[in-house]
Structure formats: C-alpha cells, structure tokens
C-alpha cells in the first residue's frame, strides 16, 4: 500500500466521521432553534397579555387624567 493510499484512506475516514457529526450537530441546532422559537412566541403572548392588563388598569384608574386634574386644582 502506498503512502498516498494511506493518506486517502485517512482523509476518507475523517470525512465520513465529520460528515456524520456535522449532521448530528445540525439536527441538534435545528431542535434548539424550534424550542427557542416556541419560547419566544410564548413570551410574546405573555407580554401582550400583560400590556393589555396594564392598559385596562390605567383606564380604570384614570391615571392618564389625574395629573391634569391635579394641575387644574393647583392653578385655581
């Protein structure tokens, strides 16, 4: 067996190994990407819900109108 034959065999073994490892890593990254996307969407939904709750609270407490009423009392 020539030296070039050994080099080619080693190169082929490394390529075969690395190809399978890269495929496995790609699959894991894809799975993590799906998990992160799902978590991001869930967080967005929660934040939207919190924002709506805050808007409802602000409306019910008239927080946006109270400073104007206080200023009017101070001027009078």
C-alpha positions in Angstrom: 0.0 0.0 0.0 1.5 3.3 -1.0 1.8 6.4 1.2 -0.8 8.2 -0.9 -3.2 5.3 -0.4 -2.9 5.7 3.4 -3.4 9.4 3.2 -6.5 9.0 1.1 -7.9 6.3 3.5 -7.3 8.6 6.5 -8.9 11.5 4.6 -11.9 9.4 3.8 -12.4 8.2 7.4 -12.1 11.8 8.7 -14.7 13.0 6.1 -17.1 10.2 6.9 -16.8 10.9 10.7 -17.0 14.6 10.3 -20.0 14.4 8.0 -22.0 12.3 10.4 -21.0 14.6 13.3 -22.0 17.7 11.4 -25.4 16.2 10.5 -25.9 15.4 14.2 -24.9 18.9 15.3 -27.2 20.4 12.6 -30.1 18.3 13.9 -29.5 19.4 17.5 -29.2 23.1 16.4 -32.5 22.8 14.5 -34.2 21.3 17.6 -32.8 24.1 19.8 -34.0 26.7 17.3 -37.5 25.2 17.4 -37.5 25.3 21.2 -36.2 28.9 21.3 -38.8 30.0 18.8 -41.6 28.4 20.8 -40.4 30.0 24.0 -40.1 33.4 22.2 -43.6 33.1 20.9 -44.9 32.2 24.4 -43.0 35.2 25.9 -44.5 37.5 23.3 -48.0 36.2 24.1 -47.4 36.8 27.8 -46.1 40.3 27.2 -49.1 41.2 25.1 -51.4 39.9 27.8 -49.5 42.0 30.5 -49.6 45.0 28.2 -53.4 44.7 27.8 -53.8 44.3 31.6 -51.8 47.4 32.2 -53.9 49.4 29.7 -57.0 48.2 31.4 -55.7 49.2 34.8 -54.6 52.6 33.5 -58.1 53.2 32.1 -59.9 52.0 35.2 -57.8 54.2 37.5 -57.9 57.3 35.2 -54.1 57.6 35.7 -53.8 59.5 32.4 -56.3 62.1 33.5 -55.4 62.6 37.2 -52.3 64.7 36.5 -54.3 67.2 34.5 -56.9 67.3 37.3 -54.2 68.0 39.9 -52.7 70.7 37.8 -56.1 72.3 37.4 -56.6 72.3 41.2 -53.1 73.9 41.7 -53.9 76.7 39.2 -57.2 77.5 40.8 
